[in-house]
Amino acid sequence: MQLKKRQLPFDILDSIRGLAALYVTIAHCRGSLWIGGSEFSRMFPRENWNIGDYLIFGSSMLTRLAVEFVIVFFLLSGFSIAHSLSGNRDPLPFYKRRFIRIYPPYIMALVWAGVVFLLTRALFPQWYDGSMTQFSFIRTVQMNDYFEPGRMLRNLFYMPGEGFITPFWSLTYEVIFYLLAPFLLRRISLYLFISAVLFTGGLLFPDVIYSLGLNRYIHDFLFTYNIYFVAGVALYVNFDKVQNFFGRLHRYAHMAACVLVLMVVYAINLYTQTESSWSFMAAAIFSVLIISYFLLYQVRIKPLMSVGKYSYTLYITHLATIFLYLAGYLLIVKPDKPYILNYFVWMPAVLFCLLIAYVQYLMVEGRSKAILNRLRKKQLPAQS
C-alpha cells in the first residue's frame, strides 16, 4: 500500500473542521450553562409539560455527541497527516511544522484557562469550594490545583488535567500519533493490520488488556483511539477507490447515507446513555461518508470554512470562555440559581466563544500559520 501525494482541495476540509468544532462548542455551552435534562425534569415534572417543553427537551438531546465529533477530528488528522507525509517522511521537518502549528496556540489556551480561573474565583469563590453540586461546577473545583507545579508541567507536556481544559484530552492522542506517524506510515499495510488487531483485541478482551497494567495514555491510544487515525490514513491512501465507489451513487443517496449513519450514532448513544466504542465506530463511518461527500462534490460552506480556519483555537479555548460567559450572566442578571433556566439564554455563549477564539486566533494561531507558509515557500525552490 503506497503513500502518494494527491491533488485534493484541502481547503474544503475546513468546512468539516468548522462543523465538528462548532458542534462540540454548542454541546458544551448547552451542557455547562443550561439547567440540563435530569434537573429540568425534576424542577418541571413531565406531566406538566406542553409542546414547547417537549421540543426544548428533545432539541437538547441533539447536542449529546460531543465526544463522537472528536472522532471526526481524529479521522481528519489521519487523512491530513498522510497527505503531509506523502512527499517527505523525514521526521525532523515534520516535527518542526507540527510544533509551530499546534504548540503556541496550546500555550495560549493554557494561559487563557488560568486567567478565567483567577478571574472567576475572585468573583465567585463559591464555585471552587465544593459547595455547589451542579455538573458545571465539577469543572471549577477541578481547577483548584491548576497552578501547582506538577500539574503545570504535565499540562505543558500534553498530559492535561480536567477543569477548563477537559477538552484537551484528545490532544494527547493527536500528539502521540504525530510523533509516531513519520515511522508508522513507512509500512502502511503493516500499520493498518496491527492497529486493527489491537483495536479488535481491546474490544473483545477488555479485561485481559486492562490486566496488562499499561499506562493510561498508551492503553487508550493503542486499543481505543489509534484505529480512527488509521481510518483517516486508509481513506487518504485509497481515496481514488472510495471516490470511484461513491461516484457511482447518486449524490442524494450519498447525502442520505450521511444522514442515516449520523442517526445511527445518535441511536447508539441514546441506547447506551453515553459514548462508547460502538458509537465511535459509527461516528468513524459518518466521518468517511462526509469527508468523501464534501471532497467528491466540492462542497464549500463558507461560514463553516471560516470557523474551520480557527477550529483548533476554538476547540481548546471554548470551555474556559463558557465559564466566563456564565460569570458575566450571573453578574448582570443576578438570578436566584447559579445556572440558566431559559433555554435560549445559553445560546449567545456560542457566539461569545467564537468571538474570543477568533481574537486569540489572530493573536497566535494565525501567526503560526503565517510562519509555516513562509517556511513552505522557502522549501519549494529547494525541492524543484
ROBARO-870044 format. One record per residue (C-alpha): residue number from 1; residue in three letters; x, y, z. Coordinates in steps of 0.25 Angstrom, whole numbers, m for minus. Layout:
ROBARO-870044
{n=NUM | res=ala | px=X | py=Y | pz=Z} $
...
//
This chain:
ROBARO-870044
{n=1 | res=met | px=0 | py=0 | pz=0} $
{n=2 | res=gln | px=7 | py=13 | pz=m5} $
{n=3 | res=leu | px=6 | py=27 | pz=1} $
{n=4 | res=lys | px=6 | py=36 | pz=m11} $
{n=5 | res=lys | px=3 | py=51 | pz=m11} $
{n=6 | res=arg | px=m11 | py=54 | pz=m16} $
{n=7 | res=gln | px=m16 | py=67 | pz=m22} $
{n=8 | res=leu | px=m28 | py=70 | pz=m14} $
{n=9 | res=pro | px=m35 | py=83 | pz=m10} $
{n=10 | res=phe | px=m31 | py=82 | pz=5} $
{n=11 | res=asp | px=m38 | py=96 | pz=8} $
{n=12 | res=ile | px=m51 | py=88 | pz=7} $
{n=13 | res=leu | px=m48 | py=80 | pz=19} $
{n=14 | res=asp | px=m49 | py=93 | pz=27} $
{n=15 | res=ser | px=m64 | py=92 | pz=26} $
{n=16 | res=ile | px=m63 | py=79 | pz=33} $
{n=17 | res=arg | px=m54 | py=84 | pz=44} $
{n=18 | res=gly | px=m63 | py=96 | pz=46} $
{n=19 | res=leu | px=m75 | py=87 | pz=47} $
{n=20 | res=ala | px=m68 | py=78 | pz=57} $
{n=21 | res=ala | px=m63 | py=89 | pz=66} $
{n=22 | res=leu | px=m76 | py=97 | pz=65} $
{n=23 | res=tyr | px=m83 | py=85 | pz=69} $
{n=24 | res=val | px=m74 | py=82 | pz=81} $
{n=25 | res=thr | px=m75 | py=97 | pz=85} $
{n=26 | res=ile | px=m90 | py=96 | pz=85} $
{n=27 | res=ala | px=m91 | py=83 | pz=92} $
{n=28 | res=his | px=m82 | py=89 | pz=104} $
{n=29 | res=cys | px=m90 | py=102 | pz=104} $
{n=30 | res=arg | px=m103 | py=95 | pz=106} $
{n=31 | res=gly | px=m97 | py=85 | pz=115} $
{n=32 | res=ser | px=m90 | py=95 | pz=124} $
{n=33 | res=leu | px=m100 | py=106 | pz=124} $
{n=34 | res=trp | px=m114 | py=101 | pz=123} $
{n=35 | res=ile | px=m121 | py=94 | pz=135} $
{n=36 | res=gly | px=m119 | py=81 | pz=128} $
{n=37 | res=gly | px=m128 | py=69 | pz=125} $
{n=38 | res=ser | px=m130 | py=62 | pz=138} $
{n=39 | res=glu | px=m130 | py=75 | pz=146} $
{n=40 | res=phe | px=m140 | py=81 | pz=137} $
{n=41 | res=ser | px=m149 | py=68 | pz=138} $
{n=42 | res=arg | px=m148 | py=69 | pz=154} $
{n=43 | res=met | px=m152 | py=84 | pz=154} $
{n=44 | res=phe | px=m162 | py=83 | pz=143} $
{n=45 | res=pro | px=m170 | py=69 | pz=144} $
{n=46 | res=arg | px=m173 | py=63 | pz=131} $
{n=47 | res=glu | px=m188 | py=62 | pz=133} $
{n=48 | res=asn | px=m188 | py=78 | pz=133} $
{n=49 | res=trp | px=m180 | py=79 | pz=120} $
{n=50 | res=asn | px=m186 | py=86 | pz=108} $
{n=51 | res=ile | px=m182 | py=84 | pz=94} $
{n=52 | res=gly | px=m171 | py=95 | pz=95} $
{n=53 | res=asp | px=m165 | py=87 | pz=107} $
{n=54 | res=tyr | px=m164 | py=75 | pz=99} $
{n=55 | res=leu | px=m158 | py=82 | pz=87} $
{n=56 | res=ile | px=m147 | py=88 | pz=96} $
{n=57 | res=phe | px=m144 | py=75 | pz=103} $
{n=58 | res=gly | px=m144 | py=68 | pz=90} $
{n=59 | res=ser | px=m135 | py=78 | pz=83} $
{n=60 | res=ser | px=m125 | py=78 | pz=95} $
{n=61 | res=met | px=m123 | py=63 | pz=92} $
{n=62 | res=leu | px=m117 | py=67 | pz=79} $
{n=63 | res=thr | px=m104 | py=72 | pz=86} $
{n=64 | res=arg | px=m100 | py=59 | pz=93} $
{n=65 | res=leu | px=m90 | py=55 | pz=83} $
{n=66 | res=ala | px=m78 | py=64 | pz=87} $
{n=67 | res=val | px=m68 | py=52 | pz=88} $
{n=68 | res=glu | px=m73 | py=45 | pz=76} $
{n=69 | res=phe | px=m70 | py=58 | pz=68} $
{n=70 | res=val | px=m56 | py=57 | pz=73} $
{n=71 | res=ile | px=m55 | py=44 | pz=65} $
{n=72 | res=val | px=m57 | py=53 | pz=53} $
{n=73 | res=phe | px=m45 | py=61 | pz=57} $
{n=74 | res=phe | px=m37 | py=48 | pz=58} $
{n=75 | res=leu | px=m40 | py=43 | pz=44} $
{n=76 | res=leu | px=m37 | py=57 | pz=39} $
{n=77 | res=ser | px=m24 | py=57 | pz=45} $
{n=78 | res=gly | px=m20 | py=43 | pz=40} $
{n=79 | res=phe | px=m25 | py=48 | pz=26} $
{n=80 | res=ser | px=m17 | py=61 | pz=27} $
{n=81 | res=ile | px=m4 | py=55 | pz=33} $
{n=82 | res=ala | px=m4 | py=45 | pz=22} $
{n=83 | res=his | px=m4 | py=56 | pz=12} $
{n=84 | res=ser | px=6 | py=64 | pz=19} $
{n=85 | res=leu | px=16 | py=52 | pz=20} $
{n=86 | res=ser | px=13 | py=47 | pz=5} $
{n=87 | res=gly | px=24 | py=55 | pz=0} $
{n=88 | res=asn | px=35 | py=55 | pz=11} $
{n=89 | res=arg | px=35 | py=45 | pz=23} $
{n=90 | res=asp | px=47 | py=51 | pz=29} $
{n=91 | res=pro | px=42 | py=53 | pz=44} $
{n=92 | res=leu | px=50 | py=65 | pz=48} $
{n=93 | res=pro | px=44 | py=75 | pz=38} $
{n=94 | res=phe | px=30 | py=69 | pz=41} $
{n=95 | res=tyr | px=32 | py=71 | pz=56} $
{n=96 | res=lys | px=36 | py=85 | pz=53} $
{n=97 | res=arg | px=24 | py=88 | pz=45} $
{n=98 | res=arg | px=15 | py=82 | pz=55} $
{n=99 | res=phe | px=21 | py=89 | pz=67} $
{n=100 | res=ile | px=20 | py=102 | pz=60} $
{n=101 | res=arg | px=5 | py=99 | pz=56} $
{n=102 | res=ile | px=0 | py=94 | pz=70} $
{n=103 | res=tyr | px=8 | py=98 | pz=82} $
{n=104 | res=pro | px=8 | py=113 | pz=82} $
{n=105 | res=pro | px=m8 | py=113 | pz=82} $
{n=106 | res=tyr | px=m8 | py=101 | pz=92} $
{n=107 | res=ile | px=1 | py=110 | pz=102} $
{n=108 | res=met | px=m9 | py=122 | pz=99} $
{n=109 | res=ala | px=m21 | py=113 | pz=103} $
{n=110 | res=leu | px=m14 | py=109 | pz=116} $
{n=111 | res=val | px=m12 | py=123 | pz=119} $
{n=112 | res=trp | px=m26 | py=127 | pz=116} $
{n=113 | res=ala | px=m31 | py=116 | pz=125} $
{n=114 | res=gly | px=m23 | py=121 | pz=136} $
{n=115 | res=val | px=m27 | py=135 | pz=134} $
{n=116 | res=val | px=m42 | py=131 | pz=134} $
{n=117 | res=phe | px=m40 | py=123 | pz=147} $
{n=118 | res=leu | px=m33 | py=134 | pz=154} $
{n=119 | res=leu | px=m44 | py=144 | pz=150} $
{n=120 | res=thr | px=m56 | py=135 | pz=153} $
{n=121 | res=arg | px=m50 | py=130 | pz=166} $
{n=122 | res=ala | px=m49 | py=145 | pz=170} $
{n=123 | res=leu | px=m63 | py=148 | pz=166} $
{n=124 | res=phe | px=m70 | py=135 | pz=171} $
{n=125 | res=pro | px=m61 | py=127 | pz=181} $
{n=126 | res=gln | px=m73 | py=118 | pz=184} $
{n=127 | res=trp | px=m71 | py=112 | pz=170} $
{n=128 | res=tyr | px=m58 | py=106 | pz=176} $
{n=129 | res=asp | px=m61 | py=102 | pz=190} $
{n=130 | res=gly | px=m68 | py=89 | pz=186} $
{n=131 | res=ser | px=m82 | py=94 | pz=192} $
{n=132 | res=met | px=m88 | py=95 | pz=178} $
{n=133 | res=thr | px=m93 | py=81 | pz=173} $
{n=134 | res=gln | px=m98 | py=84 | pz=159} $
{n=135 | res=phe | px=m90 | py=77 | pz=148} $
{n=136 | res=ser | px=m84 | py=90 | pz=143} $
{n=137 | res=phe | px=m77 | py=93 | pz=156} $
{n=138 | res=ile | px=m69 | py=80 | pz=156} $
{n=139 | res=arg | px=m61 | py=87 | pz=145} $
{n=140 | res=thr | px=m58 | py=99 | pz=154} $
{n=141 | res=val | px=m54 | py=90 | pz=166} $
{n=142 | res=gln | px=m44 | py=82 | pz=157} $
{n=143 | res=met | px=m37 | py=96 | pz=154} $
{n=144 | res=asn | px=m33 | py=97 | pz=169} $
{n=145 | res=asp | px=m19 | py=91 | pz=167} $
{n=146 | res=tyr | px=m17 | py=98 | pz=153} $
{n=147 | res=phe | px=m4 | py=105 | pz=157} $
{n=148 | res=glu | px=2 | py=94 | pz=165} $
{n=149 | res=pro | px=16 | py=91 | pz=158} $
{n=150 | res=gly | px=13 | py=77 | pz=156} $
{n=151 | res=arg | px=0 | py=79 | pz=149} $
{n=152 | res=met | px=6 | py=91 | pz=141} $
{n=153 | res=leu | px=18 | py=82 | pz=136} $
{n=154 | res=arg | px=8 | py=71 | pz=132} $
{n=155 | res=asn | px=m1 | py=81 | pz=124} $
{n=156 | res=leu | px=11 | py=87 | pz=117} $
{n=157 | res=phe | px=15 | py=72 | pz=112} $
{n=158 | res=tyr | px=1 | py=69 | pz=107} $
{n=159 | res=met | px=m3 | py=61 | pz=119} $
{n=160 | res=pro | px=m15 | py=71 | pz=123} $
{n=161 | res=gly | px=m24 | py=70 | pz=135} $
{n=162 | res=glu | px=m38 | py=74 | pz=135} $
{n=163 | res=gly | px=m46 | py=86 | pz=139} $
{n=164 | res=phe | px=m46 | py=97 | pz=128} $
{n=165 | res=ile | px=m36 | py=89 | pz=119} $
{n=166 | res=thr | px=m44 | py=76 | pz=120} $
{n=167 | res=pro | px=m45 | py=76 | pz=104} $
{n=168 | res=phe | px=m30 | py=75 | pz=103} $
{n=169 | res=trp | px=m31 | py=60 | pz=106} $
{n=170 | res=ser | px=m32 | py=58 | pz=91} $
{n=171 | res=leu | px=m19 | py=66 | pz=88} $
{n=172 | res=thr | px=m11 | py=55 | pz=96} $
{n=173 | res=tyr | px=m15 | py=45 | pz=85} $
{n=174 | res=glu | px=m13 | py=54 | pz=74} $
{n=175 | res=val | px=2 | py=57 | pz=79} $
{n=176 | res=ile | px=5 | py=42 | pz=80} $
{n=177 | res=phe | px=0 | py=40 | pz=66} $
{n=178 | res=tyr | px=9 | py=52 | pz=61} $
{n=179 | res=leu | px=21 | py=46 | pz=68} $
{n=180 | res=leu | px=19 | py=32 | pz=62} $
{n=181 | res=ala | px=14 | py=36 | pz=48} $
{n=182 | res=pro | px=27 | py=38 | pz=41} $
{n=183 | res=phe | px=31 | py=24 | pz=44} $
{n=184 | res=leu | px=17 | py=17 | pz=44} $
{n=185 | res=leu | px=14 | py=22 | pz=30} $
{n=186 | res=arg | px=26 | py=16 | pz=24} $
{n=187 | res=arg | px=19 | py=2 | pz=25} $
{n=188 | res=ile | px=5 | py=6 | pz=24} $
{n=189 | res=ser | px=m1 | py=m9 | pz=21} $
{n=190 | res=leu | px=6 | py=m14 | pz=34} $
{n=191 | res=tyr | px=2 | py=m1 | pz=42} $
{n=192 | res=leu | px=m13 | py=m4 | pz=38} $
{n=193 | res=phe | px=m12 | py=m19 | pz=41} $
{n=194 | res=ile | px=m6 | py=m17 | pz=55} $
{n=195 | res=ser | px=m15 | py=m6 | pz=58} $
{n=196 | res=ala | px=m28 | py=m14 | pz=54} $
{n=197 | res=val | px=m23 | py=m26 | pz=63} $
{n=198 | res=leu | px=m20 | py=m17 | pz=75} $
{n=199 | res=phe | px=m34 | py=m10 | pz=74} $
{n=200 | res=thr | px=m41 | py=m23 | pz=72} $
{n=201 | res=gly | px=m34 | py=m29 | pz=84} $
{n=202 | res=gly | px=m37 | py=m17 | pz=92} $
{n=203 | res=leu | px=m52 | py=m18 | pz=88} $
{n=204 | res=leu | px=m53 | py=m33 | pz=90} $
{n=205 | res=phe | px=m44 | py=m35 | pz=102} $
{n=206 | res=pro | px=m44 | py=m22 | pz=110} $
{n=207 | res=asp | px=m42 | py=m29 | pz=124} $
{n=208 | res=val | px=m29 | py=m36 | pz=119} $
{n=209 | res=ile | px=m24 | py=m23 | pz=113} $
{n=210 | res=tyr | px=m26 | py=m15 | pz=126} $
{n=211 | res=ser | px=m19 | py=m26 | pz=133} $
{n=212 | res=leu | px=m6 | py=m23 | pz=126} $
{n=213 | res=gly | px=m5 | py=m10 | pz=134} $
{n=214 | res=leu | px=m1 | py=m1 | pz=123} $
{n=215 | res=asn | px=0 | py=14 | pz=124} $
{n=216 | res=arg | px=m14 | py=20 | pz=122} $
{n=217 | res=tyr | px=m9 | py=28 | pz=110} $
{n=218 | res=ile | px=m2 | py=17 | pz=104} $
{n=219 | res=his | px=m14 | py=7 | pz=106} $
{n=220 | res=asp | px=m25 | py=17 | pz=101} $
{n=221 | res=phe | px=m16 | py=21 | pz=89} $
{n=222 | res=leu | px=m13 | py=6 | pz=85} $
{n=223 | res=phe | px=m27 | py=0 | pz=88} $
{n=224 | res=thr | px=m37 | py=11 | pz=86} $
{n=225 | res=tyr | px=m33 | py=23 | pz=78} $
{n=226 | res=asn | px=m22 | py=19 | pz=69} $
{n=227 | res=ile | px=m31 | py=12 | pz=59} $
{n=228 | res=tyr | px=m38 | py=25 | pz=56} $
{n=229 | res=phe | px=m25 | py=32 | pz=51} $
{n=230 | res=val | px=m23 | py=19 | pz=43} $
{n=231 | res=ala | px=m36 | py=20 | pz=37} $
{n=232 | res=gly | px=m32 | py=34 | pz=32} $
{n=233 | res=val | px=m19 | py=29 | pz=27} $
{n=234 | res=ala | px=m26 | py=18 | pz=20} $
{n=235 | res=leu | px=m37 | py=27 | pz=14} $
{n=236 | res=tyr | px=m25 | py=36 | pz=8} $
{n=237 | res=val | px=m17 | py=24 | pz=2} $
{n=238 | res=asn | px=m30 | py=18 | pz=m4} $
{n=239 | res=phe | px=m37 | py=31 | pz=m8} $
{n=240 | res=asp | px=m37 | py=28 | pz=m23} $
{n=241 | res=lys | px=m45 | py=15 | pz=m20} $
{n=242 | res=val | px=m54 | py=22 | pz=m10} $
{n=243 | res=gln | px=m57 | py=33 | pz=m20} $
{n=244 | res=asn | px=m60 | py=23 | pz=m31} $
{n=245 | res=phe | px=m69 | py=15 | pz=m22} $
{n=246 | res=phe | px=m77 | py=28 | pz=m17} $
{n=247 | res=gly | px=m77 | py=34 | pz=m31} $
{n=248 | res=arg | px=m86 | py=22 | pz=m36} $
{n=249 | res=leu | px=m96 | py=26 | pz=m26} $
{n=250 | res=his | px=m106 | py=37 | pz=m27} $
{n=251 | res=arg | px=m102 | py=50 | pz=m20} $
{n=252 | res=tyr | px=m115 | py=49 | pz=m12} $
{n=253 | res=ala | px=m112 | py=35 | pz=m8} $
{n=254 | res=his | px=m99 | py=38 | pz=m3} $
{n=255 | res=met | px=m105 | py=50 | pz=5} $
{n=256 | res=ala | px=m116 | py=41 | pz=11} $
{n=257 | res=ala | px=m105 | py=31 | pz=15} $
{n=258 | res=cys | px=m98 | py=42 | pz=23} $
{n=259 | res=val | px=m111 | py=46 | pz=30} $
{n=260 | res=leu | px=m115 | py=31 | pz=33} $
{n=261 | res=val | px=m102 | py=28 | pz=39} $
{n=262 | res=leu | px=m102 | py=40 | pz=48} $
{n=263 | res=met | px=m116 | py=36 | pz=52} $
{n=264 | res=val | px=m109 | py=22 | pz=56} $
{n=265 | res=val | px=m99 | py=30 | pz=64} $
{n=266 | res=tyr | px=m110 | py=37 | pz=72} $
{n=267 | res=ala | px=m117 | py=24 | pz=74} $
{n=268 | res=ile | px=m105 | py=16 | pz=79} $
{n=269 | res=asn | px=m102 | py=28 | pz=89} $
{n=270 | res=leu | px=m116 | py=29 | pz=94} $
{n=271 | res=tyr | px=m117 | py=14 | pz=95} $
{n=272 | res=thr | px=m104 | py=13 | pz=104} $
{n=273 | res=gln | px=m107 | py=26 | pz=110} $
{n=274 | res=thr | px=m92 | py=31 | pz=107} $
{n=275 | res=glu | px=m82 | py=30 | pz=97} $
{n=276 | res=ser | px=m76 | py=16 | pz=94} $
{n=277 | res=ser | px=m67 | py=9 | pz=85} $
{n=278 | res=trp | px=m80 | py=5 | pz=77} $
{n=279 | res=ser | px=m84 | py=20 | pz=75} $
{n=280 | res=phe | px=m69 | py=23 | pz=72} $
{n=281 | res=met | px=m69 | py=13 | pz=61} $
{n=282 | res=ala | px=m82 | py=19 | pz=55} $
{n=283 | res=ala | px=m76 | py=33 | pz=56} $
{n=284 | res=ala | px=m64 | py=28 | pz=48} $
{n=285 | res=ile | px=m73 | py=23 | pz=37} $
{n=286 | res=phe | px=m80 | py=36 | pz=37} $
{n=287 | res=ser | px=m67 | py=43 | pz=36} $
{n=288 | res=val | px=m63 | py=35 | pz=24} $
{n=289 | res=leu | px=m76 | py=38 | pz=17} $
{n=290 | res=ile | px=m76 | py=53 | pz=20} $
{n=291 | res=ile | px=m61 | py=55 | pz=16} $
{n=292 | res=ser | px=m63 | py=47 | pz=3} $
{n=293 | res=tyr | px=m76 | py=55 | pz=0} $
{n=294 | res=phe | px=m70 | py=68 | pz=2} $
{n=295 | res=leu | px=m58 | py=65 | pz=m6} $
{n=296 | res=leu | px=m65 | py=58 | pz=m17} $
{n=297 | res=tyr | px=m75 | py=69 | pz=m19} $
{n=298 | res=gln | px=m66 | py=81 | pz=m16} $
{n=299 | res=val | px=m75 | py=85 | pz=m4} $
{n=300 | res=arg | px=m71 | py=99 | pz=1} $
{n=301 | res=ile | px=m79 | py=104 | pz=12} $
{n=302 | res=lys | px=m73 | py=118 | pz=14} $
{n=303 | res=pro | px=m78 | py=120 | pz=29} $
{n=304 | res=leu | px=m73 | py=107 | pz=33} $
{n=305 | res=met | px=m60 | py=109 | pz=25} $
{n=306 | res=ser | px=m58 | py=122 | pz=33} $
{n=307 | res=val | px=m60 | py=115 | pz=46} $
{n=308 | res=gly | px=m51 | py=103 | pz=41} $
{n=309 | res=lys | px=m39 | py=112 | pz=39} $
{n=310 | res=tyr | px=m39 | py=115 | pz=54} $
{n=311 | res=ser | px=m45 | py=102 | pz=59} $
{n=312 | res=tyr | px=m33 | py=98 | pz=67} $
{n=313 | res=thr | px=m33 | py=110 | pz=75} $
{n=314 | res=leu | px=m48 | py=109 | pz=77} $
{n=315 | res=tyr | px=m47 | py=95 | pz=82} $
{n=316 | res=ile | px=m36 | py=98 | pz=92} $
{n=317 | res=thr | px=m42 | py=111 | pz=97} $
{n=318 | res=his | px=m57 | py=110 | pz=97} $
{n=319 | res=leu | px=m59 | py=103 | pz=111} $
{n=320 | res=ala | px=m52 | py=114 | pz=119} $
{n=321 | res=thr | px=m59 | py=124 | pz=111} $
{n=322 | res=ile | px=m73 | py=117 | pz=114} $
{n=323 | res=phe | px=m70 | py=120 | pz=129} $
{n=324 | res=leu | px=m66 | py=134 | pz=127} $
{n=325 | res=tyr | px=m80 | py=136 | pz=120} $
{n=326 | res=leu | px=m87 | py=129 | pz=132} $
{n=327 | res=ala | px=m79 | py=139 | pz=141} $
{n=328 | res=gly | px=m84 | py=151 | pz=133} $
{n=329 | res=tyr | px=m98 | py=145 | pz=132} $
{n=330 | res=leu | px=m99 | py=144 | pz=148} $
{n=331 | res=leu | px=m93 | py=158 | pz=150} $
{n=332 | res=ile | px=m103 | py=164 | pz=141} $
{n=333 | res=val | px=m116 | py=157 | pz=143} $
{n=334 | res=lys | px=m113 | py=153 | pz=158} $
{n=335 | res=pro | px=m122 | py=140 | pz=157} $
{n=336 | res=asp | px=m126 | py=132 | pz=169} $
{n=337 | res=lys | px=m120 | py=120 | pz=164} $
{n=338 | res=pro | px=m105 | py=119 | pz=158} $
{n=339 | res=tyr | px=m110 | py=113 | pz=145} $
{n=340 | res=ile | px=m118 | py=117 | pz=133} $
{n=341 | res=leu | px=m133 | py=113 | pz=133} $
{n=342 | res=asn | px=m137 | py=120 | pz=120} $
{n=343 | res=tyr | px=m133 | py=110 | pz=109} $
{n=344 | res=phe | px=m130 | py=121 | pz=99} $
{n=345 | res=val | px=m121 | py=130 | pz=108} $
{n=346 | res=trp | px=m109 | py=120 | pz=107} $
{n=347 | res=met | px=m109 | py=121 | pz=92} $
{n=348 | res=pro | px=m101 | py=134 | pz=91} $
{n=349 | res=ala | px=m90 | py=127 | pz=98} $
{n=350 | res=val | px=m87 | py=120 | pz=85} $
{n=351 | res=leu | px=m85 | py=134 | pz=78} $
{n=352 | res=phe | px=m77 | py=139 | pz=90} $
{n=353 | res=cys | px=m68 | py=126 | pz=89} $
{n=354 | res=leu | px=m66 | py=129 | pz=74} $
{n=355 | res=leu | px=m62 | py=143 | pz=76} $
{n=356 | res=ile | px=m52 | py=140 | pz=87} $
{n=357 | res=ala | px=m46 | py=129 | pz=79} $
{n=358 | res=tyr | px=m45 | py=138 | pz=67} $
{n=359 | res=val | px=m37 | py=148 | pz=75} $
{n=360 | res=gln | px=m28 | py=138 | pz=80} $
{n=361 | res=tyr | px=m26 | py=132 | pz=66} $
{n=362 | res=leu | px=m22 | py=146 | pz=61} $
{n=363 | res=met | px=m12 | py=147 | pz=73} $
{n=364 | res=val | px=m6 | py=133 | pz=72} $
{n=365 | res=glu | px=m11 | py=122 | pz=63} $
{n=366 | res=gly | px=m12 | py=131 | pz=50} $
{n=367 | res=arg | px=3 | py=136 | pz=53} $
{n=368 | res=ser | px=7 | py=121 | pz=54} $
{n=369 | res=lys | px=1 | py=118 | pz=41} $
{n=370 | res=ala | px=8 | py=130 | pz=34} $
{n=371 | res=ile | px=21 | py=125 | pz=39} $
{n=372 | res=leu | px=18 | py=111 | pz=33} $
{n=373 | res=asn | px=14 | py=117 | pz=20} $
{n=374 | res=arg | px=27 | py=125 | pz=19} $
{n=375 | res=leu | px=35 | py=112 | pz=22} $
{n=376 | res=arg | px=28 | py=105 | pz=11} $
{n=377 | res=lys | px=31 | py=116 | pz=1} $
{n=378 | res=lys | px=45 | py=115 | pz=5} $
{n=379 | res=gln | px=45 | py=100 | pz=3} $
{n=380 | res=leu | px=39 | py=100 | pz=m11} $
{n=381 | res=pro | px=51 | py=105 | pz=m19} $
{n=382 | res=ala | px=60 | py=95 | pz=m12} $
{n=383 | res=gln | px=50 | py=83 | pz=m16} $
{n=384 | res=ser | px=48 | py=88 | pz=m30} $
//
